[in-house]
Amino acid sequence: MPVPKKVSLGEREVKIVWSDGHESAHNNRSLREACPCAMCQGEPPAIGISPVIRLTVAAPEGVAARRYAMVGRYAISFSWSDGHATGIYPYDYLLASCECAACLAARG
């Protein structure tokens, strides 16, 4: 599994250079809306009766990652300009959601 060598936070996107040479790009708004935390994605019900309810529907226009922190050897957490900071993005999740031209073309 490749690991991040460099993370760059821009006004429009997050770029990650991986140990295998891949340079991934993630639109800030897309990445924020894909936050995998329970607040954003909801939690499964304890007894399976009710549906999962997402608490965060859409990121505001112009949202941007302001800071990041490495989480162990498996993930990155971002602090967003809208105040959100609880999501932990595993490396495989970031690689699978890469929006660089090569990855978008491969997904067709």
N, C-alpha and C positions, 0 to 999 in steps of 0.2 A: 504494500500500500504506500503510495507516495505521501510525503509529508510536506507541509508548507515551508518554503525557504524564505519567502518575502511576502508580506501583505501590505498593499497600498490602498488607502482610503481616499476616494475622490468625491467630488460633489455629485457625480452621476453614477459612479460604479465602484465596486470593490474588485481589485485585481489581486490574484494570488499566483505566485510563481511556485511550482511544485518541484520536489526533488527529482522527478523524472523528466523535467524540462517543460512540461505543459504549463501554459499561462492561462489560467481561467479568468473569466470576467463575469461579474454578477451586477446587474442593474440594482441600484440601491433599493428602489421601491419593491421590485420583485423579490429580492432577498429578504427584506423586512416583512413582506406579506407571507413569505414561506417560513417564517419563524416557527421552529418545531416545538416551542414551549407549550405547556398545558393551557396557559392563558390564551394563546393565539389559536391553537389547534383544538382546544377542548380536551376533556378527559373522558374516558369511557365511564359509563355509569357503574356504580358499585355493584348493583344487583341486576344490571342488564335490562332495566325496564324503559328508561328514557333514552332518547338519542343524544349523541354528543353535541354539545352546544359550544360553538366558537364564541369567545368573548371579544375578539378583535376582528373586525371584518375587513377593513381596508386601511392601508397606511396613508398618511397625509401626503399631498403633493410636496415634492422637494425634500422628503425624508432622506437622511444620509447617515451612514455609519460614522461616528465621531471617534470612537476608540475601539480597540479589540484586545482580547487577552487569550492566550493559548490555554486550553483546558487539557491538562495531562498531555498524552501523546496521541489524542484521538479527535480533538475538536477545537473550535474557535468560538468564543462568545463575542458579541458585538454590543456596544452601547450606541443607541440610535438617537438622532436629534429630537425625536418625539418623546424621549424620556424612557423608552423601553430598553431593558437590558437583561432579561432573564433567559433568553434563548441560547441554547448550546447547539452549534451546528457541527455535527460529526464530519470528518474529512470525506467519507464516502458520500454523504448527503450533498456536500459542496461540489464534489466532482460530478455527481449525477445531475446536478442542476446548473452546470456551467453553461453560460450563454455566449461563449466565444464562437466565432464563425465556424470553426471546424466541428465543434460539438453540436451546434445547431444543425449543420449539414448532415452529420452522422445520424441524428435523430429523425431527420427528414421532415 
